[in-house]
Amino acid sequence: MCTNQNTNCVSISSMLPNFTPKEDDMFSRRCIWVNGPVIVGAGPSGLAVAASLKRQEVPYIILERANCIASLWQNRTYDRLKLHLPKQFCQLPNLPFPDDFPEYPTKYQFIQYLESYATHFDIQPKFNETVQSAKYDKRFGLWRVKTVSRKGLLSSCEFEYICRWLVVATGENAEKVVPEFEGLEDFCGDVLHASDYKSGEMYRGKRVLVVGCGNSGMEVSLDLCNHDASPSMVVRSSVHVLPREILGKSTFEIGVTMMKWMPVWLVDKTLLLLTRLSLGNTDKYGLKRPELGPLDLKNTAGKTPVLDVGAFSKIKSGKIKIVPGIVKFGPGKVELVDGRVLEIDSVVLATGYRSNVSSWLKENDLAEIGIENNPFPKEWKGEAGLYAVGFTRRGLSGASLDAISVAHDIANAWKEETKQHIKSVAALHRRCISQF
């Protein structure tokens, strides 16, 4: 028997007849039976699932490797960041934003909202607990989630959670992408990823190369301009730049409204026409548009259009310079594919993020159970009790809808299994070893 401060644990063999841990390390860790799902990740997606399960009265635990909720927002975003979409498209299930919040809340307001959301639904993640692996045990029809919990700087504790359902809510932005560039190790200036960028204050008067032209690259370049730096932004491929608002209305909201009545191709043509009237010809300034329309490209390739909040006017004025791809770096300089060599002081890599799920959810499980093979709108559900929220590239509104669907599906299964367990508990002489 093993115990910890939150739960009482007994041998899993008391629950599963004929269970023998031969050649198994299950009992090298503290073992915890979860009477409900394990949720991995305490960002907006994980919080939305937890709140939806709470309303269904389904027990769960939520594991978070950081020491706070929404660690991406709290620790890896720049100071000037605001939501790119109106707040009604970013709120989580069953709790709207406060009425006094602006239409586009700041990152600090969004964090405040998420913290109040967790408090409102009494969501208490297990912080500083990193999932090392999650493996489906076909023999018993259970998930085995192995973790390491940090207890200060020098100590840690290993756990293994046994559960029927696993919800992956770590999102698509768990790890930063840092490309390799020839000669970058010889560059003498500052190099950092956009996740570590906070403000352009430290770059006043400096020549900064921003690598990447997505929403982050555009906003970092704008922020650098506003702090009297001289940014050059690397644009290697085509990109859709749309105004955040058209005639005082959210471009996203206009697109959503048109989608109710028009096919995607026609919505794209309409948005591009309105954008041309608002911004002019972006190709003229080095921002060539893709052949596919912005919504079609988003649906087929997951590439999000840039919603301009002021960077494009700086590009038109020449304060933000557009440059092509990189050949190599040298001491205090960079060589571009068009043959030019720029003298630069610093580099900001706005090169995006990626999921880390493949590092801990076993690859054979991804192949056999993989949620990615399920078409919309059922992409949130896999097999064998595996679910995913926040991977559909449909933003916070999509994650919220998926969270509700996941919670409803798990609740139905949990309530049915609970009924069966109550009926058979006396005959099988089993007892619940831990409930969360």
C-alpha positions in Angstrom: 0.0 0.0 0.0 1.2 3.5 -0.7 -0.2 6.8 0.4 0.3 10.6 -0.2 -1.2 13.7 1.2 -4.1 13.9 -1.2 -5.2 10.3 -1.6 -5.1 6.8 -0.2 -3.8 4.2 -2.6 -3.9 0.4 -2.4 -2.5 -2.2 -4.7 -4.2 -2.2 -8.1 -4.3 -6.0 -7.7 -7.1 -5.7 -5.2 -9.2 -4.2 -8.0 -8.2 -6.3 -11.0 -8.4 -10.1 -10.5 -5.3 -12.1 -11.7 -3.3 -8.9 -12.0 0.4 -9.6 -11.6 3.1 -6.9 -12.2 5.7 -9.2 -13.7 8.4 -7.4 -15.5 6.5 -4.2 -14.7 7.5 -1.1 -12.8 4.0 -0.1 -11.7 4.9 -0.5 -8.1 8.2 1.4 -8.3 6.0 4.5 -8.2 3.2 5.7 -6.0 0.1 4.4 -7.6 -3.1 6.4 -7.7 -6.4 5.1 -9.1 -8.5 8.0 -10.5 -12.2 7.5 -10.4 -12.7 9.6 -13.6 -10.4 11.0 -16.3 -6.9 12.4 -16.1 -6.6 15.7 -17.8 -3.1 16.7 -19.0 -2.6 20.4 -19.2 -4.1 23.4 -17.2 -4.3 25.9 -20.0 -7.7 27.2 -21.3 -8.5 23.8 -22.9 -7.8 21.8 -19.7 -9.8 24.3 -17.6 -12.7 24.1 -20.0 -12.8 20.3 -19.7 -12.5 20.4 -16.0 -15.3 22.9 -15.6 -17.6 21.0 -17.9 -16.9 17.8 -16.0 -17.6 19.5 -12.7 -21.0 20.5 -14.0 -21.6 16.9 -14.9 -20.5 15.9 -11.4 -17.7 13.7 -12.8 -14.5 13.4 -10.7 -11.2 14.1 -12.4 -7.6 15.2 -11.8 -5.7 17.8 -13.9 -1.9 17.6 -14.2 0.2 20.6 -15.1 3.9 20.7 -15.5 4.2 24.4 -14.7 3.5 26.1 -11.4 0.4 28.0 -12.6 -2.6 27.7 -14.9 -2.2 29.0 -18.5 1.6 29.0 -18.2 1.9 29.9 -21.9 0.0 33.1 -21.3 1.6 33.9 -18.0 5.2 33.1 -18.8 5.7 33.1 -22.6 3.9 36.1 -24.1 4.9 39.7 -24.8 3.6 42.6 -22.8 1.6 44.3 -25.5 -0.4 41.1 -26.4 -4.1 41.4 -26.7 -6.7 38.8 -27.9 -6.9 39.0 -31.6 -10.6 38.1 -31.6 -13.5 39.7 -29.8 -14.0 38.4 -26.3 -17.2 36.6 -27.0 -15.3 34.2 -29.3 -12.6 33.6 -26.6 -14.6 32.9 -23.4 -14.7 29.4 -21.9 -17.9 27.4 -21.2 -20.5 28.6 -18.7 -18.7 31.8 -17.6 -18.5 34.9 -19.9 -16.0 37.7 -19.6 -16.9 40.5 -17.3 -19.0 43.2 -18.9 -16.4 45.9 -18.2 -13.7 44.1 -20.1 -12.9 45.7 -23.5 -13.8 43.9 -26.7 -10.1 42.8 -27.1 -8.9 42.0 -23.6 -5.2 42.4 -22.8 -3.2 39.3 -21.8 -3.3 40.4 -18.2 -7.1 40.6 -18.3 -7.3 37.2 -20.0 -5.1 35.7 -17.3 -7.3 37.3 -14.7 -10.4 35.8 -16.4 -8.8 32.3 -16.4 -7.9 32.6 -12.7 -11.4 33.6 -11.8 -12.7 30.8 -14.0 -10.6 28.2 -12.0 -11.8 29.7 -8.7 -15.4 29.8 -9.8 -15.4 26.1 -10.7 -13.0 25.1 -7.9 -10.4 23.7 -10.3 -7.3 22.7 -8.4 -4.6 21.3 -10.7 -1.6 19.3 -9.5 1.1 21.8 -10.4 4.8 21.0 -11.1 3.8 17.5 -12.2 5.3 16.5 -15.6 3.9 13.6 -17.5 6.7 11.3 -18.7 4.5 8.8 -20.5 1.0 7.7 -21.0 0.3 4.2 -22.2 -2.9 2.3 -22.8 -2.9 -1.1 -21.1 -5.0 -3.3 -23.4 -5.1 -6.2 -21.0 -7.1 -4.2 -18.4 -8.5 -1.5 -20.6 -6.9 1.2 -18.5 -4.5 4.2 -19.1 -1.3 4.3 -17.1 0.1 7.9 -16.8 3.5 8.2 -15.3 4.6 11.5 -13.9 7.4 13.2 -12.0 6.3 15.8 -9.4 8.9 18.4 -8.4 9.1 19.1 -4.7 11.4 22.1 -4.6 14.7 22.4 -6.4 16.4 19.2 -5.2 13.6 16.6 -4.7 10.9 15.0 -6.7 8.4 12.2 -6.4 7.2 9.7 -9.1 3.5 8.8 -9.5 1.5 6.5 -11.7 -2.1 7.4 -12.3 -4.4 4.6 -13.4 -7.6 5.7 -15.2 -10.2 4.8 -17.8 -10.1 8.1 -19.7 -7.3 10.3 -20.7 -7.8 13.9 -21.9 -4.9 15.5 -23.8 -5.2 19.3 -23.3 -1.6 20.4 -23.7 -2.4 22.3 -26.9 -0.5 22.9 -30.1 1.9 25.4 -28.5 3.6 23.4 -25.8 7.2 23.7 -27.1 8.9 26.5 -29.0 10.3 25.8 -32.4 13.9 27.0 -32.8 15.2 26.3 -36.4 18.9 25.7 -37.1 20.7 28.4 -39.1 24.2 28.2 -40.4 26.5 30.5 -38.5 24.1 31.5 -35.8 26.5 30.3 -33.1 29.0 32.9 -34.5 26.5 35.7 -34.3 27.7 38.0 -31.4 24.4 39.7 -30.6 21.3 38.7 -28.6 19.2 35.8 -29.9 15.9 34.8 -28.3 12.7 33.2 -29.2 9.5 35.2 -29.2 8.3 33.2 -26.2 11.1 35.0 -24.2 10.4 38.4 -25.7 8.6 40.8 -23.4 9.1 44.4 -24.6 11.0 46.4 -27.2 12.4 48.6 -24.4 15.7 46.8 -24.3 16.1 47.1 -28.1 16.0 50.9 -28.4 18.2 52.1 -31.2 19.1 48.5 -32.2 18.8 46.8 -35.6 16.7 43.7 -35.0 16.0 40.8 -37.3 12.6 39.2 -36.7 12.4 35.8 -38.2 8.8 34.9 -39.0 5.8 36.9 -40.3 2.9 35.4 -38.4 0.9 37.2 -35.8 3.8 37.1 -33.3 6.3 38.3 -35.9 4.1 41.2 -36.9 3.4 42.2 -33.4 7.0 41.9 -32.2 8.1 44.0 -35.2 5.4 46.6 -34.4 6.5 46.7 -30.7 10.1 47.2 -31.7 9.1 50.1 -33.9 7.1 51.7 -31.1 10.3 51.5 -28.9 12.5 53.2 -31.6 14.2 50.0 -32.7 14.8 49.2 -36.4 13.2 45.9 -37.2 13.7 43.8 -40.4 11.2 41.0 -40.7 12.0 37.8 -42.6 9.2 36.7 -44.9 10.1 33.4 -46.6 6.7 32.4 -48.0 3.3 33.8 -48.8 1.0 35.1 -46.1 -2.5 36.5 -45.7 -2.7 39.8 -43.9 -6.2 40.9 -43.0 -7.3 44.0 -41.0 -8.5 43.1 -37.5 -11.6 45.1 -38.2 -13.4 46.2 -41.3 -15.7 49.3 -41.0 -15.6 48.9 -37.2 -16.6 45.2 -37.3 -14.4 42.3 -36.4 -13.1 40.7 -39.6 -13.4 37.3 -37.9 -17.0 38.0 -36.9 -17.8 39.1 -40.5 -16.3 35.8 -41.8 -18.2 33.7 -39.3 -21.5 35.4 -40.2 -20.9 35.0 -43.9 -20.1 31.3 -43.5 -23.6 30.7 -42.4 -24.9 31.6 -45.8 -22.0 31.4 -48.2 -19.5 28.7 -49.3 -15.9 29.1 -48.1 -14.5 30.2 -51.5 -17.0 33.0 -51.7 -16.4 34.2 -48.2 -12.6 34.2 -49.0 -13.2 36.3 -52.1 -15.3 38.8 -50.2 -12.8 39.1 -47.3 -10.0 39.7 -49.7 -11.9 42.3 -51.6 -12.7 44.1 -48.4 -9.1 43.8 -47.3 -7.9 45.2 -50.6 -10.1 48.3 -50.0 -8.8 48.6 -46.5 -5.1 47.8 -46.7 -4.4 48.1 -50.4 -2.2 45.6 -52.3 0.0 43.8 -49.8 2.0 42.1 -52.6 3.5 45.5 -53.4 5.2 45.6 -50.0 6.7 42.1 -50.0 3.7 40.2 -48.5 2.6 38.0 -51.3 -0.7 36.3 -50.8 -1.1 32.5 -51.0 -3.2 31.1 -53.9 -5.7 29.6 -51.4 -8.0 32.1 -49.6 -7.4 32.8 -45.9 -10.2 30.5 -44.6 -9.6 27.8 -47.1 -5.9 27.8 -46.2 -6.8 27.7 -42.5 -9.1 24.7 -43.0 -6.7 22.7 -45.2 -3.3 23.6 -43.8 -4.0 25.1 -40.4 -2.2 28.3 -41.4 -3.8 31.2 -39.5 -4.0 34.6 -41.4 -2.4 37.6 -39.7 -4.9 40.0 -38.2 -3.2 43.4 -38.5 -3.2 45.7 -35.5 -0.9 48.3 -36.9 2.2 46.6 -38.3 1.2 47.0 -41.9 1.2 50.8 -41.8 4.8 50.6 -40.5 5.7 48.3 -43.3 4.2 50.7 -45.9 6.1 53.6 -44.3 9.3 51.6 -44.4 9.8 51.5 -40.6 9.5 47.8 -40.7 11.6 46.4 -43.5 10.6 43.2 -45.3 13.5 40.9 -46.2 13.6 37.4 -47.8 14.9 34.1 -46.4 18.2 33.6 -44.6 21.3 31.9 -46.1 23.6 32.2 -43.0 24.6 34.3 -40.1 28.0 35.8 -39.3 29.4 38.0 -36.6 26.9 40.9 -36.3 25.4 40.2 -39.7 23.1 38.0 -41.8 23.3 37.0 -45.4 20.0 36.8 -47.3 18.9 34.7 -50.3 18.9 37.8 -52.5 22.6 38.3 -51.9 22.2 41.2 -49.5 24.1 41.3 -46.2 22.5 43.1 -43.3 24.3 44.4 -40.2 22.2 43.6 -37.2 22.5 43.7 -33.4 19.8 41.2 -32.3 17.6 38.4 -33.5 14.1 37.5 -32.4 12.9 34.1 -33.6 9.1 34.4 -34.1 9.2 30.8 -35.5 6.2 29.4 -33.6 5.4 26.4 -31.4 4.6 22.8 -31.7 2.9 20.1 -29.7 4.9 17.8 -27.4 2.3 15.0 -27.2 4.4 12.6 -29.2 7.1 12.8 -26.6 5.0 11.3 -23.9 1.9 9.7 -25.5 3.4 6.5 -26.9 3.8 6.5 -30.7 2.0 3.2 -31.2 -1.0 4.6 -29.4 -1.0 7.6 -31.6 -1.0 5.3 -34.7 -3.7 3.0 -33.3 -5.9 5.4 -31.5 -4.8 8.7 -33.2 -7.4 11.4 -33.0 -6.0 13.1 -36.0 -7.6 10.5 -38.2 -11.1 11.5 -37.1 -12.8 14.1 -39.3 -14.5 17.2 -38.0 -16.6 17.5 -35.9 -15.5 14.3 -34.1 -11.8 15.0 -34.0 -11.9 15.4 -30.2 -12.6 11.7 -29.7 -10.2 8.8 -30.1 -10.6 5.2 -29.1 -10.0 3.4 -25.8 -11.0 6.5 -23.7 -8.6 8.9 -25.4 -9.7 12.5 -26.0 -8.1 15.7 -27.2 -9.0 19.3 -26.7 -7.2 22.3 -28.3 -5.7 20.7 -31.3 -8.2 21.6 -34.0 -6.7 25.0 -34.9 -10.1 26.6 -34.3 -9.1 28.8 -31.5 -10.6 29.1 -28.0 -14.1 28.9 -29.3 -13.4 25.6 -31.0 -11.6 24.3 -27.8 -14.6 25.2 -25.7 -17.0 23.4 -27.9 -14.8 20.3 -27.9 -14.4 20.5 -24.1 -18.2 20.4 -23.7 -18.4 17.4 -26.1 -15.6 15.6 -24.3 -17.1 16.1 -20.9 -20.6 15.0 -22.0 -19.1 11.8 -23.6 -17.1 10.9 -20.5 -20.0 11.7 -18.2 -22.3 9.3 -20.0 -19.7 6.5 -19.8 -18.7 7.3 -16.2 -22.3 7.3 -14.9 -23.0 4.0 -16.7 -19.9 2.4 -15.3 -20.6 3.8 -11.8 -24.1 2.2 -11.9 -22.6 -1.1 -12.8 -19.9 -0.8 -10.2 -22.4 -0.1 -7.4 -24.4 -3.2 -8.4 -21.4 -5.5 -8.4 -19.3 -4.1 -5.6 -20.6 -6.4 -2.9 -20.1 -9.5 -5.0 -16.6 -8.6 -6.1 -15.4 -7.3 -2.7 -13.8 -4.3 -4.3 -13.4 -0.9 -2.8 -12.7 2.5 -4.3 -9.1 3.4 -3.4 -9.1 7.0 -4.4 -11.6 9.5 -5.6 -10.9 13.0 -6.8 
